[in-house]
Amino acid sequence: MTERRPVAVTLRRAIQQGNAHPDERETATVPKAYWITTYRSITDDEKVAAYAKLAGPALTAAGGVFLARGLPSYAFESGQLERTTLIEFDSVDAALAAHETPAYQEALRALGDGADRDLRIIEAAS
């Protein structure tokens, strides 16, 4: 499967490499990105607590801003009342970089098999 890159990411890379048209450099804005995690099931509360203790500071240090975390107030359609975390980053690249930091990787090792999660990073609508 071919990786699909958002236009803003492609333009940002062109700017960084000096390949963008001068008009594009002046008007380019990079949309925010949102890291959304849902916990489908938790099998080990201690591992989840160890993960949270490490992941929060790691993601904040990498530029993440926690916007919401906890159980949903409501869930509609096929929604589940499962723990959810919403973190804002300056860009998709920043969110991906945060995921790959040694500090966050340590948090993932602490979590291990303590939970079944769904983690998504999406670009904000422009």
Buried (B, 14 or more C-beta within 10 A) or exposed (E): EEEEEBEBBEBBEBBEEEEBEEEEEEEBEBBBBBBBBBBEEBEBEEBBEBBBEBBBEBBEEBBBEEEEEEEBEEEEEEEEEBBBBBBBBBBBBBBBBBBEBEBBEBBBEBBEEBBEBEEEBBBBEE
